[in-house]
Amino acid sequence: MKRSEVIRRVMRSCDCCDEEAKELLDKEMETLAELCHMGQLREQDFELACATLGIGAECESYFIECL
């Protein structure tokens, strides 16, 4: 899944502008990257990132590919 598609989904779910959606997405990516760096990343963390952003589980692949 492309970043632009994930951003569009975040915009719809939180009713926010493009810039805010990018910031929210980047914050979730930072959190996942930190967990990965510490060796504490779990599969549920991808689910939580999607839930936090209000996007569907089909977007988990985006986070996995980015890490």
LOLUMNU-989425 format. One record per residue (C-alpha): residue in one letter; x, y, z. Coordinates in Angstrom, 3 decimals. Each point is the difference from the previous one (the first is absolute). Layout:
N
{lolo "A",{X,Y,Z}},
...
***
This chain:
67
{lolo "M",{0.000,0.000,0.000}},
{lolo "K",{1.285,3.456,-0.870}},
{lolo "R",{0.560,2.745,2.564}},
{lolo "S",{-2.385,2.306,-1.866}},
{lolo "E",{-2.829,-2.521,0.385}},
{lolo "V",{0.654,-0.386,3.720}},
{lolo "I",{0.040,3.791,0.386}},
{lolo "R",{-3.355,0.273,-1.806}},
{lolo "R",{-1.472,-2.590,2.345}},
{lolo "V",{1.334,1.829,3.060}},
{lolo "M",{-1.448,3.268,-1.322}},
{lolo "R",{-3.427,-1.610,-0.334}},
{lolo "S",{0.090,-1.698,3.388}},
{lolo "C",{1.094,3.025,2.016}},
{lolo "D",{-1.540,2.675,-2.223}},
{lolo "C",{3.320,1.804,-0.236}},
{lolo "C",{2.114,1.669,-2.665}},
{lolo "D",{2.793,-1.625,-1.960}},
{lolo "E",{2.743,1.488,2.181}},
{lolo "E",{-1.568,-1.161,3.257}},
{lolo "A",{-0.564,-3.489,-1.399}},
{lolo "K",{3.673,-0.184,-1.006}},
{lolo "E",{1.055,1.076,3.501}},
{lolo "L",{-2.226,-2.618,1.620}},
{lolo "L",{1.295,-2.705,-2.316}},
{lolo "D",{3.610,1.021,0.591}},
{lolo "K",{-0.529,-0.100,3.769}},
{lolo "E",{-1.319,-3.574,-0.206}},
{lolo "M",{2.935,-0.977,-2.220}},
{lolo "E",{2.431,1.493,2.520}},
{lolo "T",{-1.616,-1.973,2.799}},
{lolo "L",{0.230,-3.243,-1.970}},
{lolo "A",{3.610,0.707,-0.984}},
{lolo "E",{0.931,0.617,3.650}},
{lolo "L",{-1.638,-3.257,1.048}},
{lolo "C",{1.832,-1.815,-2.788}},
{lolo "H",{3.322,1.551,0.996}},
{lolo "M",{-0.525,-1.136,3.602}},
{lolo "G",{-0.939,-3.495,-1.162}},
{lolo "Q",{-3.483,0.341,1.479}},
{lolo "L",{-2.101,0.235,-3.152}},
{lolo "R",{-2.933,-2.424,-0.066}},
{lolo "E",{-2.572,-0.783,-2.669}},
{lolo "Q",{-2.661,1.658,2.154}},
{lolo "D",{1.890,3.285,-0.260}},
{lolo "F",{-0.883,0.215,-3.692}},
{lolo "E",{-3.654,-0.582,0.854}},
{lolo "L",{0.185,2.676,2.687}},
{lolo "A",{1.564,2.504,-2.404}},
{lolo "C",{-2.881,-0.524,-2.434}},
{lolo "A",{-2.580,0.278,2.762}},
{lolo "T",{1.597,3.161,1.363}},
{lolo "L",{-0.216,1.594,-3.441}},
{lolo "G",{-3.514,-1.291,-0.596}},
{lolo "I",{0.985,-1.953,-3.089}},
{lolo "G",{-0.672,-3.615,-0.880}},
{lolo "A",{2.252,-2.949,0.683}},
{lolo "E",{0.682,-0.272,-3.735}},
{lolo "C",{2.393,2.931,0.533}},
{lolo "E",{2.257,-2.075,2.276}},
{lolo "S",{2.005,-1.017,-3.059}},
{lolo "Y",{1.044,3.638,-0.469}},
{lolo "F",{1.605,0.116,3.435}},
{lolo "I",{1.655,-3.379,-0.428}},
{lolo "E",{1.478,0.998,-3.363}},
{lolo "C",{1.308,3.301,1.385}},
{lolo "L",{1.889,-1.651,2.824}},
***
